[in-house]
Amino acid sequence: MARNRSQLKPRDAIQRMDPYRPPSSGRGGKMRLDFNENTVGCSPRVLRGLDGIAADSLAVYPEYQEALPRFAAHFGVRPDELTLTNGTDEAIQLVVSTYVNAGDGVIVLRPSYAMYRFYAQLAGARVAEADYPADLRFPAKELLKRITSRTRAIFVANPNNPTGTSASPSQLKALLRAAPRAAVMVDEAYFEFSGRTVLPWIADYPNLFVSRTFSKAYGLAALRLGCLFSRSQNIQAVRKGQSPYSVNSVAVALGLAAIRDTGYVRKYAAEVLRARALLCRELDALGFKYFPSDANFVLVDFGAASGAMRRLLGEHEILVRDRSYELPGCVRITVGTMAQTKKLIGILRRALP
């Protein structure tokens, strides 16, 4: 009997995509300055919340009706103006799957968070990129030029990752007005460090979506918990295409515990801002070029010494993120506590002749 040698063929969009390969192991026990996570961990109140999770509750599918009003009150919106998401990644996917057909236009910035392009390509969209200039200021004019009648979604991280730079309110308003037929998602993953938000604007701009995450300042990256906000009719449409149980019950319970301890997050964010200022002053003193940041990381241009600096830090079990594949010579360094930053600075000093 002849063997059937035919194979399943993936969609063209899948075959054209480059895989996303984040580091998946080997980070335990090291100073994690590579993924912009909280570098000390979540609030102790969150850990105590684990004790309140009963065994029988894990046998039940997640229920969100009581949690949604509490999250909504925390963020200052109505319950019908948000949906819980499995991290920001699901928020991006939901915007694409709700508003973008194959062949439609999607605009992303370059360099920026890779998953915007990932989900747009997965949907078979035509992706246009607006490049940041050499000084990494927000490319407002370049972005507006990319908008066409086929544009259905635009993704802006504010502050942007990996540059740390931000768009101004006037630039974002101009973008929202210029693309009334496109879903414009403003990703505010680093809001707790920048202090600036467009979330109140959802009442005024029907095409605006805003995302937040518990993976950064809250220290809950392992739980994959986020929120997507927009007008109620938009959220209603998004929920139609969302898996009914995409966010697990443990993430919801511990997320509620986290928002009850806002003092912990404010204290951590304040220390990061002090440490960021210290790091930037020291980089100036050492003669290392860097880009001003509104987030909990700093992009440093080590030039030709980039590889050597990464290796030196690695020898001291300090993880940083190589961004030279997009920005030659650049390394992104997450800012942690003052103690962690002083240790980092001590090693940077050793690199000088």
N, C-alpha and C positions, 0 to 999 in steps of 0.2 A: 504494500500500500504506500503510495507516494506521500511524502511529508509535505504538508502545506507550509511553504516558506514565506507566505505573505506576512507582513507586519503592520501593526497599527501605525498610522502616520499622524504625528501631532499637527495641530493647526499651524498655519504659516506664521502666525504671530508668536507662537511658542518657539518655533525653530529659529526665528530671527533674534530672539531675546538673548542677552548675555545673562548668565545666572548671577544672583547676588550671593556672595560668600562671606558672611560675617564670621569673625573668630568664634568658634563654638566650644573651645575648651582651653584649659591652661591658664585661666585668669584667677583662680582661687588663691587666696593668701598673698596677693600682690597689691600694690597701690594702683588702683584702677583709675587712671587718668585718660582713658581711651574712648569711653562710650558716653560721656556726659551724664553718668548716673550720679545719684546721691552717693558720696564716697564714704559715708559712715553708716548708712542704713536707715530704716524707717523708724517712726516714733515708737517708743516702748508701749504706748497705748495700743498700737496696731498689733504688736505681738501678744499682748494680753487678750486681744480679741479672738485669737486662735483658741483660747481656752473656752470661749463661749459657743463654739461651733459644735453642736450635738451630732452624734453619730448618725442618728436617723435623718437629720437634715441633709446629709450628703447623699441620701438615697432618693431625694426628691429633685425634680427638675427646677432650675432657678425661677424665682418669682421676683419681679421688679416693681410691682405697683406701689409697694410701700417705700421702696428705696428712691424711686424717681423724684418724688416731691422733696426729699431731703437733699439730694444732690442739686436739684433745681434751686432750692433756697440758698444753698451754699454759693452757687455761681450767680445768683441774682436773675434767674430766668423763670419762666413758667415750665411745669413738667412736660407740656406738649411742645416745648421749644428745644428739647434735647433728647438724644438717645445715647444709651451707654454702648461703648464699643470695645472690642477686643484690641486694646491699644489704639494708637493713632493709625496704624496700618489698616485696620478695618474701616476707620473713618474715611480714609482715602479711597479704599475699594468701594465703599458704599456710594460716595459721590460719583465715581466713575461709572459704576454699574447702574446707577439711577438716571444719569443724564447723558452718557456718552455711548453712541453707537459705533460700530466698526466703520472706519473711514472718517469719523469726525475729528475735529482739531482739538488738541490739548496743548496748553502752553506751560512749560516748566522753566525754572531758572537754572543756570549752570555756572558754578557748581551749587548743588543743593541736595536735599535729602533724596536718596536714590529711589525710594519707593513710589514717588510721584510718577516718574517715568515707568517704573516697573508695572504698576497697575494700568497705566494708560496703554502701554504696549500690549499687555495681556488682553486688553479689550479690543485690540486691533485698531486703535486710534492712530492718527497722524500726529506725531509729537514734534512741536516746534520749541526751540530753546532760545532763551534770551540770556546772553552772556554777561556776567559781571565784568566791569572794567578792571584795569590793573590795580586801582585803589580799593576795589571791592565795595564801592558804594552801590546802593540799590539802583539797578539799570532801568529806571522808570520809562524813559523814552524808547529804549530798545524793546521793552516789554510791550508797550502800546503799539509799536510797529508790527508786532507779531499777530495782533488780533485781526481775524477775518470773519466773514459771514459764517464760516464753518466751525468757528471756535465754540466749544461747548463746555470746557472746563479750564480753569487756570489755578495753579497751585503756588502759593507764596508762603514760605516759612518766615515768620517775623518774631524775633530775630532769626536770621538765616543760619543754617548749618551747612557748611563748616565755617562760613566767613565771620559769623558773630555780628554782622551789620544788620541794620533795620531799615525798613521803609518808613517814611513819614506819614502822618495821617492824611495830608493833602495828596500824596502819591497814591495811597490806597483808595481814597475817594475817587480820584481821577480814573483809576483802573476799574472800579465798580461801575462808574458811569459809562466807560468806554465799551464795556462788554455786558450789556443788559441781558443778552440771551445765553450767557455762559455762567455756570456755577463757579464762583470765585471762593476758593477755600483758603483761609488764612490760618496757618498752623501756628498756634501759640504754645508750643511745647516748653518754651523757656520764659513764659510769662512771669513766673515767680521771681525771676532775676532781672527782667527788663522793666517790670512794673507798668507796661503799656499794653492796652487791649483795645480791640474793636468790637468786643462782644455786645456792648449796648447798641451797636449799629444795626443789629439784625432787625430792629423795628423799622428802620429807614431804608434798607437796601434788600429787596426781595431776592437778589441773587447771591447774597453773602452767606457763607458757612464758616464757622469757627471751630477749631478743634483744640482740646486740652488733653494732657496726659498726666497720669500718676507715676510715670516711669522716671521722671527726673527729680524734681525737688522733693517729692513725697517718698522716694526710695522704694517704690513698689514695682520696679521693672519686671520682676519675675511673674507678677500677677497678670500682666497684660490688660490694663484697665485704662480706658479713656472716655472722652465724651465728645459728641458732635452736636453743635448748636446751629439752629437756623429758625426761620419763621415756621410756625406750626404746620402750615400746609406742606412745606418742604420736608419737614421731619416726618410727617405722615407718609409722604411718598417714599422716603428713604427706608422707613420701617417696613414697608411692603416688600422690599427686596432684601431685608436683613433676616438672617437666621434667627428664629425665635429664642434660641438659648446660646447665643454666641459668647456671652459673658458669664463666667461661672459664679456660683453662689459664694465661694470663698472670697473671690476678688471683690464682689459687691459688699460683703460684710466687712472686710478689712478696709475697703475704700471709705465706707461710712465711718469706721473708727478713725481713719486718717483725717477726715475733714472735721472731726470733733477736736482734733489737736492742732489747730491752725498755728498756735504759738510755736510748736516745734518746727514747722516749716518756715515760719517767718524768721526764727532764730538761725536756722541753718542757712537760709538764703542771705541773711545779713552778714554772716561770717564769710560766706563765699564771696560776697561783694568786697569785703575788706581784703580778703586774700587775693582777689583779682587785681585790686589796686596795688597791692604790695608786689605781686608778680610783674605787673606792667612797669612799675618803677624800677624794679631790678633788671628787667629786660632792657630798659633804656640805659641803665648804668653799665650793663655788660656789652652794649652795642649790638644786641640782637634785634632785628626788625620784626615787628608784629603789627597786627591790625586791631584797632580799637573794637571792643566787643560789648554787646548788651546782654550776653548770655553767660552761662557758667563754664565757659571755655575761652581759650585764646588761641588764635591761629598764629603760629610763629614761623617766620621764613628764615630757616637756617642755611639756605642756599646749598652750596656744594657739600657742606658739613652735615646735611640732613641725616644721611644714613649713619654716620658716626655718632651723632647725638642720640638717635634712637637706640643704637647698640649700647651706648654708655648708660642710658637710663634703664635699658633692659637688664644690664648687668647688676643694677641695684634694685631689680624687681619693681620698676616703675613702668607701667604700660601707658603708651601714648599712641595716637592714631596717625599713621602715615597718610598724608593727602597729596603727596607729590605726583600721583598719577593724574590729578586734575590741576594742581597748583604746584609747579616744580619747586622743590626745596622746602615745601611747607609741611609742618607738623601741627596737628590739633592737640592741645593740652587741656584736659578738663581741670577746672579749678576746684580744689577740695577745701579742707579746713586750713586754718593758719599754720598748724603744725605740719600738715602734709606739704603745704606750699613752701615753708621754710626748708624742709628736707629737699624738695625739688630744687630750690634755688641754690642750696649748698652744692648739689651735684653739677648744676649748670656752671657754677663758678670754677669748678675743677676742670671744665672743658677748655678754659682759656689758657693760653701760654703763660 
